[in-house]
Structures are given as C-alpha cells and as structure tokens.
Amino acid sequence: MLFITIFLICFAVVPAEAQCSMCRAVLETEEGGRAAKGINNGIIYLMIFPYLLIGGVGYAIYRSRKKARLQENN
C-alpha cells in the first residue's frame, strides 16, 4: 500500500505555472510565449532538488532507525 501511494505521488503530475507576478507580467508581453515556457521549466527544474534532498535525508534517517531496531532485537 505504501509503495502504491509513493508511486502515485511521484507520477501524478499536474501542469503548473510557477511564475511570480512580476515575471509573468514581463513574459506575457512577449509574442509566442517561448520565453515563458522556458522560465516555467527552469523554475520547476530548480524545485526538484530541495525535494530530492529532503527525501534523501528522510531515507537516511529511516535506514538508520531500521538498522538500530534490528541490532536492538538481536
């Protein structure tokens, strides 16, 4: 059940526009919107790393607690 929940959280992606109001105002004046798409993709790309770091720290804590629990039982 946990695996399915994690799978759904990781792969259930909803498109988002992640611009601040000033960036949006400047980018909406451009024709075609190619720069706006590039800015959105860059923002989303940069948002990935904090989540990966937090996930890595959480996994390390989980692994160390599990190891300590196994040593305690033996």
SEFIVEX-966220 format. One line per field, with one value per atom (N, C-alpha, C): residue in one letter; residue number from 1; chain; x, y, z negated. Coordinates in Angstrom, 1 decimal, decimal comma, m for minus. Atoms other than C-alpha are relative to their C-alpha. Example, Ala and Ser with C-alpha at 12.3 -4.5 7.8 and 13.67 -1.06 7.14 Angstrom:
SEFIVEX-966220
torvo = [a | a | a | s | s | s]
mipa = [1 | 1 | 1 | 2 | 2 | 2]
dolum = [A | A | A | A | A | A]
east = [0,9 | 12,3 | 0,9 | m0,9 | 13,7 | m0,8]
north = [m1,2 | m4,5 | 1,2 | m1,1 | m1,1 | 1,1]
up = [0,0 | m7,8 | 0,0 | 0,0 | m7,1 | m0,8]
This chain:
SEFIVEX-966220
torvo = [m | m | m | l | l | l | f | f | f | i | i | i | t | t | t | i | i | i | f | f | f | l | l | l | i | i | i | c | c | c | f | f | f | a | a | a | v | v | v | v | v | v | p | p | p | a | a | a | e | e | e | a | a | a | q | q | q | c | c | c | s | s | s | m | m | m | c | c | c | r | r | r | a | a | a | v | v | v | l | l | l | e | e | e | t | t | t | e | e | e | e | e | e | g | g | g | g | g | g | r | r | r | a | a | a | a | a | a | k | k | k | g | g | g | i | i | i | n | n | n | n | n | n | g | g | g | i | i | i | i | i | i | y | y | y | l | l | l | m | m | m | i | i | i | f | f | f | p | p | p | y | y | y | l | l | l | l | l | l | i | i | i | g | g | g | g | g | g | v | v | v | g | g | g | y | y | y | a | a | a | i | i | i | y | y | y | r | r | r | s | s | s | r | r | r | k | k | k | k | k | k | a | a | a | r | r | r | l | l | l | q | q | q | e | e | e | n | n | n | n | n | n]
mipa = [1 | 1 | 1 | 2 | 2 | 2 | 3 | 3 | 3 | 4 | 4 | 4 | 5 | 5 | 5 | 6 | 6 | 6 | 7 | 7 | 7 | 8 | 8 | 8 | 9 | 9 | 9 | 10 | 10 | 10 | 11 | 11 | 11 | 12 | 12 | 12 | 13 | 13 | 13 | 14 | 14 | 14 | 15 | 15 | 15 | 16 | 16 | 16 | 17 | 17 | 17 | 18 | 18 | 18 | 19 | 19 | 19 | 20 | 20 | 20 | 21 | 21 | 21 | 22 | 22 | 22 | 23 | 23 | 23 | 24 | 24 | 24 | 25 | 25 | 25 | 26 | 26 | 26 | 27 | 27 | 27 | 28 | 28 | 28 | 29 | 29 | 29 | 30 | 30 | 30 | 31 | 31 | 31 | 32 | 32 | 32 | 33 | 33 | 33 | 34 | 34 | 34 | 35 | 35 | 35 | 36 | 36 | 36 | 37 | 37 | 37 | 38 | 38 | 38 | 39 | 39 | 39 | 40 | 40 | 40 | 41 | 41 | 41 | 42 | 42 | 42 | 43 | 43 | 43 | 44 | 44 | 44 | 45 | 45 | 45 | 46 | 46 | 46 | 47 | 47 | 47 | 48 | 48 | 48 | 49 | 49 | 49 | 50 | 50 | 50 | 51 | 51 | 51 | 52 | 52 | 52 | 53 | 53 | 53 | 54 | 54 | 54 | 55 | 55 | 55 | 56 | 56 | 56 | 57 | 57 | 57 | 58 | 58 | 58 | 59 | 59 | 59 | 60 | 60 | 60 | 61 | 61 | 61 | 62 | 62 | 62 | 63 | 63 | 63 | 64 | 64 | 64 | 65 | 65 | 65 | 66 | 66 | 66 | 67 | 67 | 67 | 68 | 68 | 68 | 69 | 69 | 69 | 70 | 70 | 70 | 71 | 71 | 71 | 72 | 72 | 72 | 73 | 73 | 73 | 74 | 74 | 74]
dolum = [A | A | A | A | A | A | A | A | A | A | A | A | A | A | A | A | A | A | A | A | A | A | A | A | A | A | A | A | A | A | A | A | A | A | A | A | A | A | A | A | A | A | A | A | A | A | A | A | A | A | A | A | A | A | A | A | A | A | A | A | A | A | A | A | A | A | A | A | A | A | A | A | A | A | A | A | A | A | A | A | A | A | A | A | A | A | A | A | A | A | A | A | A | A | A | A | A | A | A | A | A | A | A | A | A | A | A | A | A | A | A | A | A | A | A | A | A | A | A | A | A | A | A | A | A | A | A | A | A | A | A | A | A | A | A | A | A | A | A | A | A | A | A | A | A | A | A | A | A | A | A | A | A | A | A | A | A | A | A | A | A | A | A | A | A | A | A | A | A | A | A | A | A | A | A | A | A | A | A | A | A | A | A | A | A | A | A | A | A | A | A | A | A | A | A | A | A | A | A | A | A | A | A | A | A | A | A | A | A | A | A | A | A | A | A | A | A | A | A | A | A | A]
east = [0,8 | 0,0 | 0,9 | m0,9 | 2,8 | 0,7 | m0,7 | 4,6 | m1,0 | 1,0 | 1,4 | m0,2 | 0,2 | 0,9 | 1,2 | m1,2 | 4,5 | 0,1 | 0,0 | 4,2 | m0,9 | 1,0 | 1,1 | 0,4 | m0,5 | 2,6 | 1,1 | m1,1 | 5,7 | m0,4 | 0,4 | 3,9 | m1,3 | 1,2 | 0,7 | 0,3 | m0,5 | 1,8 | m1,1 | 0,9 | m0,4 | 0,8 | m0,8 | 0,9 | m0,3 | 0,1 | 1,6 | 0,7 | m0,7 | 2,6 | 0,6 | m0,7 | 5,2 | 0,8 | m0,7 | 6,0 | m0,5 | 0,5 | 5,9 | m0,8 | 0,8 | 3,6 | 0,8 | m0,8 | 6,4 | 0,6 | m0,5 | 7,9 | m1,1 | 1,2 | 4,5 | m0,4 | 0,4 | 3,7 | 1,0 | m1,0 | 7,0 | m0,1 | 0,0 | 6,8 | m1,3 | 1,3 | 3,1 | 0,0 | m0,1 | 4,1 | 0,7 | m0,8 | 6,3 | m1,0 | 0,8 | 4,8 | 0,4 | m0,4 | 4,7 | 0,1 | m0,1 | 5,3 | 1,1 | m1,1 | 8,5 | 0,9 | m0,8 | 10,4 | m0,7 | 0,8 | 7,6 | 0,0 | m0,1 | 7,6 | 1,4 | m1,4 | 11,4 | 0,2 | m0,1 | 11,1 | m0,7 | 0,8 | 8,4 | 0,8 | m0,8 | 10,5 | 1,2 | m1,1 | 13,5 | m0,4 | 0,4 | 11,6 | m0,4 | 0,4 | 10,1 | 1,3 | m1,2 | 13,6 | 0,7 | m0,7 | 15,1 | m0,8 | 0,8 | 12,2 | 0,2 | m0,2 | 13,2 | 1,0 | m1,1 | 16,4 | m0,3 | 0,3 | 15,1 | m0,8 | 0,8 | 12,6 | 0,9 | m0,9 | 15,3 | 0,9 | m0,8 | 17,5 | m0,8 | 0,9 | 14,6 | m0,3 | 0,2 | 13,8 | 1,2 | m1,2 | 17,4 | 0,3 | m0,2 | 17,7 | m1,1 | 1,0 | 14,4 | 0,3 | m0,4 | 15,6 | 1,1 | m1,2 | 18,9 | m0,5 | 0,5 | 17,0 | m0,8 | 0,8 | 14,6 | 1,0 | m0,9 | 17,5 | 0,8 | m0,8 | 19,5 | m0,9 | 1,0 | 16,4 | m0,3 | 0,3 | 15,7 | 1,2 | m1,2 | 19,3 | 0,1 | 0,0 | 19,2 | m1,0 | 1,0 | 16,0 | 0,4 | m0,4 | 17,4 | 1,1 | m1,1 | 20,5 | m0,5 | 0,6 | 18,3 | m0,7 | 0,7 | 16,3 | 1,0 | m1,0 | 19,4 | 0,8]
north = [m1,2 | 0,0 | 1,3 | m1,2 | 2,4 | 0,2 | m0,1 | 1,6 | 0,7 | m0,5 | 2,4 | 1,5 | m1,4 | 5,7 | 0,8 | m0,8 | 6,8 | 0,0 | 0,0 | 5,8 | 1,0 | m0,9 | 7,8 | 1,5 | m1,4 | 10,9 | 0,4 | m0,3 | 10,7 | 0,2 | m0,1 | 10,3 | 0,6 | m0,7 | 12,1 | 1,5 | m1,3 | 15,4 | 0,9 | m1,0 | 18,4 | 1,2 | m1,1 | 21,1 | 1,3 | m1,2 | 24,3 | 1,1 | m1,2 | 27,8 | 0,6 | m0,3 | 28,7 | 1,3 | m1,3 | 32,3 | 1,0 | m1,0 | 35,2 | 1,1 | m1,0 | 38,1 | 0,9 | m0,9 | 40,3 | m0,7 | 0,8 | 37,6 | m0,2 | 0,3 | 36,8 | 1,2 | m1,2 | 40,4 | 0,3 | m0,3 | 40,8 | m1,0 | 1,1 | 37,4 | 0,0 | 0,1 | 37,8 | 1,0 | m1,0 | 40,8 | m0,5 | 0,6 | 38,6 | m0,8 | 0,8 | 37,1 | m1,5 | 1,4 | 33,3 | m0,7 | 0,6 | 32,7 | m1,1 | 1,0 | 30,6 | 0,3 | m0,3 | 32,5 | m0,4 | 0,3 | 32,0 | m1,5 | 1,5 | 28,2 | m0,3 | 0,3 | 28,2 | 0,4 | m0,4 | 30,2 | m1,0 | 1,0 | 27,8 | m1,3 | 1,3 | 24,7 | 0,2 | m0,3 | 26,3 | 0,0 | 0,0 | 27,0 | m1,4 | 1,4 | 23,5 | m0,8 | 0,7 | 22,1 | 0,3 | m0,4 | 24,1 | m0,5 | 0,4 | 23,0 | m1,5 | 1,4 | 19,3 | m0,3 | 0,3 | 19,5 | 0,1 | 0,1 | 20,5 | m1,2 | 1,2 | 17,7 | m1,3 | 1,2 | 15,2 | 0,0 | m0,1 | 16,5 | m0,5 | 0,3 | 16,2 | m1,5 | 1,4 | 12,7 | m0,8 | 0,7 | 11,6 | 0,0 | m0,1 | 12,8 | m0,9 | 0,9 | 11,1 | m1,4 | 1,4 | 7,9 | m0,4 | 0,3 | 8,0 | m0,1 | 0,2 | 8,5 | m1,3 | 1,2 | 5,7 | m1,2 | 1,1 | 3,4 | m0,2 | 0,1 | 4,2 | m0,4 | 0,5 | 3,7 | m1,5 | 1,4 | 0,4 | m0,9 | 0,7 | m0,7 | m0,1 | 0,0 | 0,3 | m0,9 | 0,9 | m1,6 | m1,4 | 1,4 | m4,7 | m0,4 | 0,3 | m4,5 | m0,2 | 0,1 | m4,0 | m1,3 | 1,3 | m7,1 | m1,2 | 1,1 | m9,3 | 0,0]
up = [0,0 | 0,0 | 0,0 | 0,0 | m0,8 | 1,3 | m1,3 | 2,5 | 1,0 | m0,9 | 4,4 | m0,3 | 0,4 | 2,5 | 0,5 | m0,5 | 3,2 | 1,5 | m1,4 | 6,8 | 0,6 | m0,5 | 7,3 | m0,3 | 0,3 | 5,5 | 1,0 | m0,9 | 7,7 | 1,5 | m1,4 | 11,0 | 0,3 | m0,3 | 10,6 | 0,1 | m0,2 | 12,1 | 0,6 | m0,6 | 12,7 | 0,5 | m0,5 | 15,0 | m0,8 | 0,8 | 13,1 | 0,6 | m0,4 | 13,9 | m1,2 | 1,2 | 11,4 | 0,1 | m0,2 | 12,2 | m1,1 | 0,9 | 9,8 | 0,8 | m0,7 | 10,7 | 0,9 | m0,8 | 12,0 | 1,2 | m1,2 | 14,2 | 1,0 | m0,8 | 15,5 | 0,8 | m0,7 | 16,4 | 1,1 | m1,0 | 18,3 | 1,1 | m1,0 | 20,1 | 0,8 | m0,8 | 21,2 | 1,1 | m1,1 | 23,3 | 1,2 | m1,1 | 25,5 | 0,9 | m0,9 | 28,6 | 0,0 | m0,1 | 28,8 | m1,3 | 1,4 | 25,1 | m0,1 | 0,1 | 25,7 | m1,2 | 1,2 | 23,0 | m1,3 | 1,2 | 20,5 | m0,2 | 0,2 | 21,1 | m0,5 | 0,5 | 20,6 | m1,4 | 1,4 | 17,4 | m0,9 | 0,8 | 16,1 | m0,1 | 0,0 | 17,0 | m1,0 | 0,9 | 15,2 | m1,4 | 1,4 | 12,1 | m0,6 | 0,5 | 11,9 | m0,1 | 0,1 | 12,6 | m1,3 | 1,2 | 9,7 | m1,3 | 1,1 | 7,4 | m0,4 | 0,2 | 7,8 | m1,1 | 0,9 | 5,8 | m1,5 | 1,4 | 2,4 | m0,4 | 0,3 | 2,6 | 0,0 | 0,0 | 3,5 | m1,2 | 1,2 | 0,6 | m1,2 | 1,2 | m1,9 | 0,0 | m0,2 | m0,5 | m0,4 | 0,3 | m0,8 | m1,5 | 1,4 | m4,4 | m0,7 | 0,6 | m5,3 | 0,2 | m0,3 | m3,7 | m0,9 | 0,8 | m5,6 | m1,5 | 1,4 | m8,9 | m0,2 | 0,0 | m8,1 | 0,0 | m0,1 | m7,2 | m1,4 | 1,3 | m10,4 | m1,1 | 1,0 | m12,6 | 0,1 | m0,2 | m11,0 | m0,4 | 0,3 | m11,4 | m1,6 | 1,4 | m15,1 | m0,6 | 0,5 | m15,6 | 0,2 | m0,2 | m14,1 | m0,9 | 1,0 | m16,3 | m1,4 | 1,3 | m19,3 | m0,3 | 0,1 | m18,6 | m0,1 | 0,0 | m18,2 | m1,2]
